[in-house]
């Protein structure tokens, strides 16, 4: 049996501001932006390159959903953006105004820094070291 995660839903305040951040600042690819009705769109973005998983940018509709924007993981790191060149992406993201909340550190599992997206969700920017060490870090 082979399984994989295709999409992760990310609550956003506004489709266009979210697209601007993920495509403009993180350099993700806009995979799809389809109007479903007067208020709802199907918006999918993914990291550039050979990314298997993508984000569905889901506009929060209810007060309950809006209260979770930026806190989808209770203040912990929510998503992990792996790169093949940490320094290149770290420098570019800082130049583009991405806020890093923890400076780069190098460990046996790789080089990592924490950044916040436009809503305050925390992400790791990570260039993995050995595969075994990375899985130990993530578990």
N, CA, C and O atoms as a GROMACS GRO file, in nm:
protein
  556
    1UNK      N    1   0.084  -0.117   0.000
    1UNK     CA    2   0.000   0.000   0.000
    1UNK      C    3   0.089   0.124   0.000
    1UNK      O    4   0.187   0.130   0.074
    2UNK      N    5   0.054   0.221  -0.082
    2UNK     CA    6   0.129   0.346  -0.085
    2UNK      C    7   0.032   0.461  -0.065
    2UNK      O    8  -0.070   0.470  -0.133
    3UNK      N    9   0.062   0.548   0.030
    3UNK     CA   10  -0.022   0.664   0.058
    3UNK      C   11   0.065   0.788   0.066
    3UNK      O   12   0.186   0.780   0.091
    4UNK      N   13   0.003   0.902   0.045
    4UNK     CA   14   0.074   1.028   0.063
    4UNK      C   15  -0.029   1.136   0.095
    4UNK      O   16  -0.148   1.121   0.067
    5UNK      N   17   0.018   1.243   0.153
    5UNK     CA   18  -0.070   1.357   0.179
    5UNK      C   19  -0.067   1.445   0.055
    5UNK      O   20   0.040   1.485   0.008
    6UNK      N   21  -0.183   1.475   0.002
    6UNK     CA   22  -0.194   1.556  -0.118
    6UNK      C   23  -0.206   1.704  -0.084
    6UNK      O   24  -0.129   1.786  -0.135
    7UNK      N   25  -0.302   1.739   0.002
    7UNK     CA   26  -0.327   1.879   0.038
    7UNK      C   27  -0.333   1.893   0.190
    7UNK      O   28  -0.372   1.800   0.261
    8UNK      N   29  -0.295   2.010   0.238
    8UNK     CA   30  -0.320   2.051   0.376
    8UNK      C   31  -0.399   2.180   0.366
    8UNK      O   32  -0.359   2.273   0.296
    9UNK      N   33  -0.510   2.187   0.437
    9UNK     CA   34  -0.594   2.306   0.435
    9UNK      C   35  -0.539   2.409   0.533
    9UNK      O   36  -0.511   2.377   0.649
   10UNK      N   37  -0.524   2.531   0.487
   10UNK     CA   38  -0.472   2.640   0.570
   10UNK      C   39  -0.576   2.751   0.573
   10UNK      O   40  -0.611   2.807   0.470
   11UNK      N   41  -0.625   2.783   0.692
   11UNK     CA   42  -0.724   2.890   0.706
   11UNK      C   43  -0.659   3.025   0.679
   11UNK      O   44  -0.552   3.056   0.732
   12UNK      N   45  -0.725   3.105   0.594
   12UNK     CA   46  -0.676   3.238   0.560
   12UNK      C   47  -0.788   3.340   0.576
   12UNK      O   48  -0.906   3.306   0.575
   13UNK      N   49  -0.749   3.465   0.591
   13UNK     CA   50  -0.845   3.574   0.604
   13UNK      C   51  -0.899   3.617   0.467
   13UNK      O   52  -1.016   3.650   0.452
   14UNK      N   53  -0.811   3.615   0.368
   14UNK     CA   54  -0.846   3.665   0.235
   14UNK      C   55  -0.765   3.587   0.132
   14UNK      O   56  -0.644   3.570   0.148
   15UNK      N   57  -0.830   3.542   0.028
   15UNK     CA   58  -0.761   3.463  -0.075
   15UNK      C   59  -0.644   3.541  -0.138
   15UNK      O   60  -0.532   3.490  -0.148
   16UNK      N   61  -0.672   3.663  -0.180
   16UNK     CA   62  -0.570   3.736  -0.256
   16UNK      C   63  -0.449   3.775  -0.172
   16UNK      O   64  -0.336   3.769  -0.221
   17UNK      N   65  -0.471   3.814  -0.045
   17UNK     CA   66  -0.355   3.845   0.038
   17UNK      C   67  -0.273   3.718   0.067
   17UNK      O   68  -0.151   3.725   0.076
   18UNK      N   69  -0.340   3.605   0.080
   18UNK     CA   70  -0.269   3.479   0.103
   18UNK      C   71  -0.189   3.439  -0.021
   18UNK      O   72  -0.073   3.399  -0.010
   19UNK      N   73  -0.249   3.451  -0.138
   19UNK     CA   74  -0.176   3.423  -0.263
   19UNK      C   75  -0.055   3.514  -0.274
   19UNK      O   76   0.054   3.469  -0.310
   20UNK      N   77  -0.073   3.641  -0.243
   20UNK     CA   78   0.038   3.736  -0.250
   20UNK      C   79   0.155   3.694  -0.163
   20UNK      O   80   0.270   3.704  -0.204
   21UNK      N   81   0.126   3.646  -0.041
   21UNK     CA   82   0.232   3.603   0.049
   21UNK      C   83   0.297   3.475  -0.001
   21UNK      O   84   0.419   3.469  -0.017
   22UNK      N   85   0.218   3.373  -0.026
   22UNK     CA   86   0.275   3.242  -0.058
   22UNK      C   87   0.343   3.240  -0.195
   22UNK      O   88   0.448   3.177  -0.211
   23UNK      N   89   0.286   3.308  -0.292
   23UNK     CA   90   0.346   3.312  -0.425
   23UNK      C   91   0.452   3.422  -0.431
   23UNK      O   92   0.560   3.401  -0.486
   24UNK      N   93   0.422   3.539  -0.376
   24UNK     CA   94   0.514   3.652  -0.385
   24UNK      C   95   0.635   3.642  -0.294
   24UNK      O   96   0.747   3.670  -0.338
   25UNK      N   97   0.615   3.603  -0.169
   25UNK     CA   98   0.726   3.602  -0.073
   25UNK      C   99   0.791   3.465  -0.058
   25UNK      O  100   0.913   3.456  -0.046
   26UNK      N  101   0.711   3.359  -0.056
   26UNK     CA  102   0.770   3.225  -0.041
   26UNK      C  103   0.803   3.160  -0.175
   26UNK      O  104   0.868   3.055  -0.180
   27UNK      N  105   0.759   3.224  -0.283
   27UNK     CA  106   0.787   3.174  -0.420
   27UNK      C  107   0.721   3.040  -0.448
   27UNK      O  108   0.773   2.960  -0.526
   28UNK      N  109   0.605   3.015  -0.385
   28UNK     CA  110   0.527   2.897  -0.417
   28UNK      C  111   0.465   2.916  -0.555
   28UNK      O  112   0.458   3.027  -0.607
   29UNK      N  113   0.421   2.806  -0.614
   29UNK     CA  114   0.350   2.809  -0.741
   29UNK      C  115   0.200   2.812  -0.715
   29UNK      O  116   0.151   2.741  -0.628
   30UNK      N  117   0.128   2.893  -0.791
   30UNK     CA  118  -0.017   2.892  -0.785
   30UNK      C  119  -0.064   2.780  -0.878
   30UNK      O  120  -0.052   2.790  -1.000
   31UNK      N  121  -0.116   2.674  -0.818
   31UNK     CA  122  -0.157   2.555  -0.894
   31UNK      C  123  -0.297   2.575  -0.950
   31UNK      O  124  -0.323   2.540  -1.065
   32UNK      N  125  -0.387   2.631  -0.869
   32UNK     CA  126  -0.526   2.648  -0.913
   32UNK      C  127  -0.592   2.761  -0.835
   32UNK      O  128  -0.566   2.779  -0.716
   33UNK      N  129  -0.676   2.835  -0.903
   33UNK     CA  130  -0.758   2.939  -0.840
   33UNK      C  131  -0.890   2.941  -0.916
   33UNK      O  132  -0.904   3.008  -1.018
   34UNK      N  133  -0.987   2.866  -0.865
   34UNK     CA  134  -1.115   2.848  -0.932
   34UNK      C  135  -1.227   2.904  -0.845
   34UNK      O  136  -1.238   2.870  -0.727
   35UNK      N  137  -1.309   2.990  -0.903
   35UNK     CA  138  -1.425   3.045  -0.833
   35UNK      C  139  -1.533   2.937  -0.824
   35UNK      O  140  -1.576   2.883  -0.927
   36UNK      N  141  -1.577   2.905  -0.702
   36UNK     CA  142  -1.677   2.801  -0.682
   36UNK      C  143  -1.818   2.859  -0.669
   36UNK      O  144  -1.915   2.799  -0.716
   37UNK      N  145  -1.829   2.975  -0.605
   37UNK     CA  146  -1.955   3.047  -0.595
   37UNK      C  147  -1.921   3.193  -0.567
   37UNK      O  148  -1.806   3.234  -0.583
   38UNK      N  149  -2.018   3.272  -0.525
   38UNK     CA  150  -1.994   3.415  -0.505
   38UNK      C  151  -1.885   3.444  -0.402
   38UNK      O  152  -1.816   3.545  -0.412
   39UNK      N  153  -1.868   3.356  -0.304
   39UNK     CA  154  -1.774   3.382  -0.196
   39UNK      C  155  -1.658   3.284  -0.189
   39UNK      O  156  -1.551   3.318  -0.137
   40UNK      N  157  -1.676   3.164  -0.239
   40UNK     CA  158  -1.579   3.057  -0.218
   40UNK      C  159  -1.497   3.030  -0.344
   40UNK      O  160  -1.549   3.025  -0.456
   41UNK      N  161  -1.365   3.011  -0.322
   41UNK     CA  162  -1.273   2.974  -0.429
   41UNK      C  163  -1.196   2.849  -0.386
   41UNK      O  164  -1.180   2.822  -0.267
   42UNK      N  165  -1.150   2.775  -0.486
   42UNK     CA  166  -1.061   2.662  -0.463
   42UNK      C  167  -0.922   2.710  -0.503
   42UNK      O  168  -0.891   2.720  -0.621
   43UNK      N  169  -0.839   2.742  -0.401
   43UNK     CA  170  -0.707   2.798  -0.425
   43UNK      C  171  -0.602   2.701  -0.371
   43UNK      O  172  -0.603   2.666  -0.253
   44UNK      N  173  -0.513   2.658  -0.460
   44UNK     CA  174  -0.409   2.561  -0.424
   44UNK      C  175  -0.273   2.620  -0.461
   44UNK      O  176  -0.253   2.667  -0.574
   45UNK      N  177  -0.180   2.617  -0.365
   45UNK     CA  178  -0.042   2.659  -0.389
   45UNK      C  179   0.050   2.547  -0.343
   45UNK      O  180   0.013   2.466  -0.258
   46UNK      N  181   0.171   2.544  -0.400
   46UNK     CA  182   0.268   2.443  -0.359
   46UNK      C  183   0.408   2.500  -0.371
   46UNK      O  184   0.432   2.591  -0.451
   47UNK      N  185   0.499   2.448  -0.292
   47UNK     CA  186   0.638   2.491  -0.304
   47UNK      C  187   0.690   2.464  -0.445
   47UNK      O  188   0.648   2.369  -0.511
   48UNK      N  189   0.783   2.548  -0.489
   48UNK     CA  190   0.840   2.526  -0.622
   48UNK      C  191   0.923   2.398  -0.622
   48UNK      O  192   0.968   2.351  -0.518
   49UNK      N  193   0.941   2.344  -0.738
   49UNK     CA  194   1.018   2.220  -0.750
   49UNK      C  195   0.925   2.100  -0.753
   49UNK      O  196   0.814   2.107  -0.804
   50UNK      N  197   0.973   1.993  -0.698
   50UNK     CA  198   0.903   1.865  -0.706
   50UNK      C  199   0.824   1.836  -0.578
   50UNK      O  200   0.839   1.730  -0.518
   51UNK      N  201   0.742   1.931  -0.536
   51UNK     CA  202   0.667   1.915  -0.411
   51UNK      C  203   0.548   1.823  -0.432
   51UNK      O  204   0.471   1.839  -0.527
   52UNK      N  205   0.533   1.726  -0.342
   52UNK     CA  206   0.420   1.634  -0.350
   52UNK      C  207   0.296   1.692  -0.283
   52UNK      O  208   0.185   1.678  -0.336
   53UNK      N  209   0.313   1.756  -0.169
   53UNK     CA  210   0.199   1.811  -0.096
   53UNK      C  211   0.180   1.958  -0.131
   53UNK      O  212   0.275   2.028  -0.165
   54UNK      N  213   0.056   2.002  -0.122
   54UNK     CA  214   0.024   2.142  -0.150
   54UNK      C  215  -0.069   2.195  -0.042
   54UNK      O  216  -0.122   2.120   0.039
   55UNK      N  217  -0.087   2.326  -0.042
   55UNK     CA  218  -0.177   2.392   0.052
   55UNK      C  219  -0.304   2.434  -0.019
   55UNK      O  220  -0.300   2.490  -0.128
   56UNK      N  221  -0.417   2.406   0.043
   56UNK     CA  222  -0.545   2.462   0.000
   56UNK      C  223  -0.567   2.584   0.088
   56UNK      O  224  -0.582   2.572   0.210
   57UNK      N  225  -0.568   2.701   0.027
   57UNK     CA  226  -0.592   2.824   0.102
   57UNK      C  227  -0.741   2.838   0.118
   57UNK      O  228  -0.813   2.869   0.023
   58UNK      N  229  -0.788   2.815   0.241
   58UNK     CA  230  -0.931   2.809   0.270
   58UNK      C  231  -0.973   2.934   0.347
   58UNK      O  232  -0.931   2.953   0.461
   59UNK      N  233  -1.054   3.017   0.285
   59UNK     CA  234  -1.100   3.139   0.351
   59UNK      C  235  -1.193   3.102   0.467
   59UNK      O  236  -1.293   3.033   0.449
   60UNK      N  237  -1.158   3.151   0.585
   60UNK     CA  238  -1.238   3.125   0.704
   60UNK      C  239  -1.375   3.190   0.687
   60UNK      O  240  -1.385   3.308   0.651
   61UNK      N  241  -1.480   3.114   0.714
   61UNK     CA  242  -1.616   3.163   0.692
   61UNK      C  243  -1.691   3.193   0.821
   61UNK      O  244  -1.771   3.286   0.826
   62UNK      N  245  -1.666   3.116   0.925
   62UNK     CA  246  -1.739   3.133   1.051
   62UNK      C  247  -1.649   3.200   1.154
   62UNK      O  248  -1.528   3.207   1.136
   63UNK      N  249  -1.709   3.248   1.261
   63UNK     CA  250  -1.630   3.307   1.369
   63UNK      C  251  -1.536   3.203   1.430
   63UNK      O  252  -1.422   3.236   1.465
   64UNK      N  253  -1.582   3.080   1.442
   64UNK     CA  254  -1.497   2.973   1.494
   64UNK      C  255  -1.374   2.953   1.406
   64UNK      O  256  -1.263   2.941   1.457
   65UNK      N  257  -1.392   2.950   1.275
   65UNK     CA  258  -1.279   2.936   1.183
   65UNK      C  259  -1.189   3.059   1.189
   65UNK      O  260  -1.066   3.044   1.194
   66UNK      N  261  -1.245   3.178   1.189
   66UNK     CA  262  -1.165   3.300   1.194
   66UNK      C  263  -1.078   3.305   1.320
   66UNK      O  264  -0.967   3.358   1.317
   67UNK      N  265  -1.129   3.251   1.430
   67UNK     CA  266  -1.052   3.254   1.555
   67UNK      C  267  -0.928   3.164   1.548
   67UNK      O  268  -0.838   3.178   1.631
   68UNK      N  269  -0.921   3.075   1.452
   68UNK     CA  270  -0.807   2.983   1.439
   68UNK      C  271  -0.704   3.029   1.337
   68UNK      O  272  -0.598   2.967   1.326
   69UNK      N  273  -0.733   3.135   1.263
   69UNK     CA  274  -0.636   3.184   1.165
   69UNK      C  275  -0.508   3.222   1.239
   69UNK      O  276  -0.511   3.300   1.335
   70UNK      N  277  -0.397   3.168   1.196
   70UNK     CA  278  -0.268   3.197   1.256
   70UNK      C  279  -0.236   3.114   1.378
   70UNK      O  280  -0.129   3.130   1.437
   71UNK      N  281  -0.325   3.026   1.416
   71UNK     CA  282  -0.303   2.944   1.535
   71UNK      C  283  -0.347   2.800   1.509
   71UNK      O  284  -0.404   2.735   1.597
   72UNK      N  285  -0.323   2.752   1.390
   72UNK     CA  286  -0.372   2.621   1.353
   72UNK      C  287  -0.303   2.507   1.424
   72UNK      O  288  -0.349   2.393   1.419
   73UNK      N  289  -0.193   2.536   1.491
   73UNK     CA  290  -0.120   2.430   1.562
   73UNK      C  291  -0.093   2.470   1.708
   73UNK      O  292   0.000   2.421   1.770
   74UNK      N  293  -0.175   2.559   1.759
   74UNK     CA  294  -0.163   2.596   1.900
   74UNK      C  295  -0.034   2.664   1.937
   74UNK      O  296   0.010   2.657   2.052
   75UNK      N  297   0.030   2.732   1.842
   75UNK     CA  298   0.154   2.804   1.870
   75UNK      C  299   0.281   2.726   1.844
   75UNK      O  300   0.391   2.779   1.858
   76UNK      N  301   0.267   2.600   1.805
   76UNK     CA  302   0.384   2.519   1.768
   76UNK      C  303   0.413   2.537   1.620
   76UNK      O  304   0.331   2.593   1.546
   77UNK      N  305   0.529   2.490   1.577
   77UNK     CA  306   0.558   2.487   1.433
   77UNK      C  307   0.452   2.401   1.367
   77UNK      O  308   0.427   2.288   1.409
   78UNK      N  309   0.392   2.455   1.262
   78UNK     CA  310   0.280   2.390   1.194
   78UNK      C  311   0.325   2.316   1.068
   78UNK      O  312   0.283   2.203   1.044
   79UNK      N  313   0.410   2.378   0.989
   79UNK     CA  314   0.450   2.319   0.862
   79UNK      C  315   0.602   2.327   0.848
   79UNK      O  316   0.668   2.412   0.909
   80UNK      N  317   0.657   2.239   0.766
   80UNK     CA  318   0.800   2.226   0.748
   80UNK      C  319   0.830   2.244   0.599
   80UNK      O  320   0.789   2.161   0.516
   81UNK      N  321   0.901   2.351   0.566
   81UNK     CA  322   0.937   2.378   0.427
   81UNK      C  323   1.082   2.336   0.407
   81UNK      O  324   1.174   2.402   0.455
   82UNK      N  325   1.101   2.226   0.336
   82UNK     CA  326   1.236   2.174   0.310
   82UNK      C  327   1.294   2.242   0.187
   82UNK      O  328   1.222   2.273   0.092
   83UNK      N  329   1.424   2.263   0.190
   83UNK     CA  330   1.494   2.327   0.080
   83UNK      C  331   1.623   2.252   0.050
   83UNK      O  332   1.677   2.181   0.136
   84UNK      N  333   1.671   2.269  -0.072
   84UNK     CA  334   1.800   2.211  -0.108
   84UNK      C  335   1.913   2.310  -0.087
   84UNK      O  336   2.030   2.274  -0.102
   85UNK      N  337   1.879   2.436  -0.052
   85UNK     CA  338   1.982   2.537  -0.029
   85UNK      C  339   1.930   2.635   0.076
   85UNK      O  340   1.864   2.734   0.045
   86UNK      N  341   1.960   2.605   0.201
   86UNK     CA  342   1.907   2.684   0.312
   86UNK      C  343   1.946   2.830   0.300
   86UNK      O  344   1.859   2.918   0.308
   87UNK      N  345   2.074   2.859   0.282
   87UNK     CA  346   2.121   2.997   0.284
   87UNK      C  347   2.056   3.080   0.174
   87UNK      O  348   2.017   3.195   0.198
   88UNK      N  349   2.043   3.025   0.055
   88UNK     CA  350   1.980   3.096  -0.056
   88UNK      C  351   1.837   3.135  -0.020
   88UNK      O  352   1.798   3.251  -0.034
   89UNK      N  353   1.759   3.038   0.029
   89UNK     CA  354   1.618   3.065   0.058
   89UNK      C  355   1.602   3.153   0.182
   89UNK      O  356   1.514   3.240   0.184
   90UNK      N  357   1.683   3.132   0.282
   90UNK     CA  358   1.679   3.216   0.402
   90UNK      C  359   1.706   3.362   0.366
   90UNK      O  360   1.632   3.452   0.408
   91UNK      N  361   1.813   3.386   0.290
   91UNK     CA  362   1.848   3.523   0.251
   91UNK      C  363   1.738   3.586   0.166
   91UNK      O  364   1.701   3.702   0.188
   92UNK      N  365   1.685   3.512   0.068
   92UNK     CA  366   1.580   3.566  -0.019
   92UNK      C  367   1.454   3.597   0.061
   92UNK      O  368   1.393   3.702   0.042
   93UNK      N  369   1.415   3.506   0.149
   93UNK     CA  370   1.294   3.527   0.227
   93UNK      C  371   1.308   3.648   0.319
   93UNK      O  372   1.214   3.727   0.331
   94UNK      N  373   1.424   3.666   0.383
   94UNK     CA  374   1.446   3.784   0.467
   94UNK      C  375   1.440   3.911   0.383
   94UNK      O  376   1.380   4.010   0.425
   95UNK      N  377   1.500   3.908   0.264
   95UNK     CA  378   1.495   4.024   0.175
   95UNK      C  379   1.352   4.057   0.136
   95UNK      O  380   1.316   4.174   0.122
   96UNK      N  381   1.269   3.953   0.119
   96UNK     CA  382   1.129   3.972   0.081
   96UNK      C  383   1.038   4.004   0.199
   96UNK      O  384   0.916   4.015   0.183
   97UNK      N  385   1.095   4.020   0.318
   97UNK     CA  386   1.018   4.063   0.434
   97UNK      C  387   0.955   3.953   0.517
   97UNK      O  388   0.868   3.981   0.600
   98UNK      N  389   0.997   3.828   0.498
   98UNK     CA  390   0.946   3.719   0.581
   98UNK      C  391   1.008   3.733   0.719
   98UNK      O  392   1.128   3.753   0.732
   99UNK      N  393   0.924   3.723   0.824
   99UNK     CA  394   0.969   3.740   0.962
   99UNK      C  395   1.018   3.607   1.019
   99UNK      O  396   0.941   3.512   1.032
  100UNK      N  397   1.146   3.602   1.053
  100UNK     CA  398   1.201   3.484   1.120
  100UNK      C  399   1.196   3.506   1.270
  100UNK      O  400   1.240   3.609   1.321
  101UNK      N  401   1.142   3.408   1.340
  101UNK     CA  402   1.126   3.419   1.485
  101UNK      C  403   1.235   3.342   1.560
  101UNK      O  404   1.252   3.359   1.681
  102UNK      N  405   1.307   3.259   1.488
  102UNK     CA  406   1.422   3.190   1.547
  102UNK      C  407   1.531   3.184   1.441
  102UNK      O  408   1.508   3.141   1.328
  103UNK      N  409   1.648   3.228   1.478
  103UNK     CA  410   1.760   3.235   1.385
  103UNK      C  411   1.808   3.094   1.346
  103UNK      O  412   1.777   2.997   1.414
  104UNK      N  413   1.882   3.085   1.236
  104UNK     CA  414   1.930   2.954   1.190
  104UNK      C  415   2.016   2.883   1.293
  104UNK      O  416   2.097   2.944   1.363
  105UNK      N  417   1.996   2.752   1.299
  105UNK     CA  418   2.076   2.664   1.383
  105UNK      C  419   2.109   2.541   1.300
  105UNK      O  420   2.029   2.497   1.218
  106UNK      N  421   2.228   2.486   1.322
  106UNK     CA  422   2.266   2.363   1.254
  106UNK      C  423   2.273   2.250   1.357
  106UNK      O  424   2.338   2.262   1.461
  107UNK      N  425   2.205   2.141   1.324
  107UNK     CA  426   2.199   2.023   1.409
  107UNK      C  427   2.234   1.903   1.323
  107UNK      O  428   2.256   1.917   1.203
  108UNK      N  429   2.240   1.784   1.384
  108UNK     CA  430   2.270   1.665   1.305
  108UNK      C  431   2.160   1.636   1.202
  108UNK      O  432   2.188   1.575   1.099
  109UNK      N  433   2.038   1.679   1.228
  109UNK     CA  434   1.929   1.655   1.132
  109UNK      C  435   1.924   1.759   1.021
  109UNK      O  436   1.852   1.740   0.923
  110UNK      N  437   1.999   1.869   1.034
  110UNK     CA  438   2.002   1.969   0.928
  110UNK      C  439   2.010   2.110   0.982
  110UNK      O  440   2.031   2.133   1.101
  111UNK      N  441   1.991   2.206   0.891
  111UNK     CA  442   1.991   2.348   0.927
  111UNK      C  443   1.847   2.395   0.926
  111UNK      O  444   1.772   2.365   0.834
  112UNK      N  445   1.809   2.470   1.030
  112UNK     CA  446   1.669   2.507   1.048
  112UNK      C  447   1.659   2.648   1.105
  112UNK      O  448   1.743   2.691   1.184
  113UNK      N  449   1.554   2.718   1.064
  113UNK     CA  450   1.514   2.846   1.124
  113UNK      C  451   1.362   2.850   1.121
  113UNK      O  452   1.299   2.790   1.033
  114UNK      N  453   1.303   2.919   1.216
  114UNK     CA  454   1.157   2.928   1.225
  114UNK      C  455   1.113   3.063   1.172
  114UNK      O  456   1.170   3.167   1.208
  115UNK      N  457   1.010   3.061   1.086
  115UNK     CA  458   0.951   3.185   1.039
  115UNK      C  459   0.801   3.182   1.059
  115UNK      O  460   0.741   3.075   1.076
  116UNK      N  461   0.740   3.299   1.056
  116UNK     CA  462   0.596   3.312   1.069
  116UNK      C  463   0.538   3.351   0.934
  116UNK      O  464   0.594   3.434   0.863
  117UNK      N  465   0.426   3.290   0.899
  117UNK     CA  466   0.357   3.332   0.777
  117UNK      C  467   0.280   3.462   0.805
  117UNK      O  468   0.289   3.516   0.915
  118UNK      N  469   0.208   3.511   0.709
  118UNK     CA  470   0.141   3.640   0.726
  118UNK      C  471   0.035   3.639   0.834
  118UNK      O  472  -0.007   3.746   0.878
  119UNK      N  473  -0.008   3.523   0.879
  119UNK     CA  474  -0.110   3.514   0.984
  119UNK      C  475  -0.051   3.478   1.119
  119UNK      O  476  -0.122   3.483   1.220
  120UNK      N  477   0.076   3.440   1.123
  120UNK     CA  478   0.139   3.405   1.249
  120UNK      C  479   0.161   3.257   1.271
  120UNK      O  480   0.215   3.218   1.375
  121UNK      N  481   0.120   3.171   1.176
  121UNK     CA  482   0.152   3.029   1.186
  121UNK      C  483   0.303   3.013   1.176
  121UNK      O  484   0.367   3.080   1.094
  122UNK      N  485   0.360   2.925   1.257
  122UNK     CA  486   0.504   2.903   1.254
  122UNK      C  487   0.539   2.790   1.159
  122UNK      O  488   0.471   2.687   1.152
  123UNK      N  489   0.648   2.812   1.086
  123UNK     CA  490   0.703   2.717   0.990
  123UNK      C  491   0.850   2.695   1.021
  123UNK      O  492   0.917   2.786   1.071
  124UNK      N  493   0.901   2.576   0.993
  124UNK     CA  494   1.045   2.553   0.988
  124UNK      C  495   1.089   2.565   0.843
  124UNK      O  496   1.029   2.504   0.754
  125UNK      N  497   1.193   2.643   0.818
  125UNK     CA  498   1.267   2.635   0.693
  125UNK      C  499   1.381   2.541   0.724
  125UNK      O  500   1.460   2.566   0.814
  126UNK      N  501   1.390   2.432   0.649
  126UNK     CA  502   1.478   2.323   0.686
  126UNK      C  503   1.554   2.268   0.566
  126UNK      O  504   1.494   2.231   0.464
  127UNK      N  505   1.685   2.262   0.579
  127UNK     CA  506   1.765   2.185   0.484
  127UNK      C  507   1.810   2.061   0.559
  127UNK      O  508   1.895   2.070   0.647
  128UNK      N  509   1.753   1.945   0.525
  128UNK     CA  510   1.782   1.824   0.600
  128UNK      C  511   1.927   1.782   0.590
  128UNK      O  512   1.995   1.805   0.490
  129UNK      N  513   1.973   1.719   0.699
  129UNK     CA  514   2.102   1.650   0.698
  129UNK      C  515   2.075   1.507   0.653
  129UNK      O  516   2.014   1.486   0.548
  130UNK      N  517   2.118   1.411   0.731
  130UNK     CA  518   2.092   1.272   0.694
  130UNK      C  519   1.944   1.241   0.716
  130UNK      O  520   1.882   1.295   0.807
  131UNK      N  521   1.888   1.155   0.633
  131UNK     CA  522   1.746   1.120   0.640
  131UNK      C  523   1.710   1.062   0.776
  131UNK      O  524   1.606   1.096   0.833
  132UNK      N  525   1.793   0.975   0.829
  132UNK     CA  526   1.764   0.914   0.959
  132UNK      C  527   1.753   1.019   1.068
  132UNK      O  528   1.661   1.014   1.151
  133UNK      N  529   1.845   1.113   1.070
  133UNK     CA  530   1.844   1.217   1.173
  133UNK      C  531   1.720   1.306   1.158
  133UNK      O  532   1.662   1.348   1.258
  134UNK      N  533   1.678   1.334   1.035
  134UNK     CA  534   1.560   1.418   1.014
  134UNK      C  535   1.436   1.352   1.070
  134UNK      O  536   1.356   1.418   1.136
  135UNK      N  537   1.418   1.223   1.045
  135UNK     CA  538   1.300   1.155   1.097
  135UNK      C  539   1.300   1.150   1.249
  135UNK      O  540   1.194   1.154   1.311
  136UNK      N  541   1.418   1.141   1.310
  136UNK     CA  542   1.426   1.147   1.456
  136UNK      C  543   1.381   1.282   1.507
  136UNK      O  544   1.314   1.291   1.610
  137UNK      N  545   1.417   1.388   1.436
  137UNK     CA  546   1.377   1.524   1.474
  137UNK      C  547   1.227   1.543   1.462
  137UNK      O  548   1.166   1.605   1.550
  138UNK      N  549   1.167   1.492   1.357
  138UNK     CA  550   1.026   1.515   1.333
  138UNK      C  551   0.936   1.427   1.420
  138UNK      O  552   0.818   1.459   1.435
  139UNK      N  553   0.986   1.320   1.476
  139UNK     CA  554   0.901   1.230   1.555
  139UNK      C  555   0.906   1.261   1.703
  139UNK      O  556   0.839   1.195   1.782
   0.00000   0.00000   0.00000
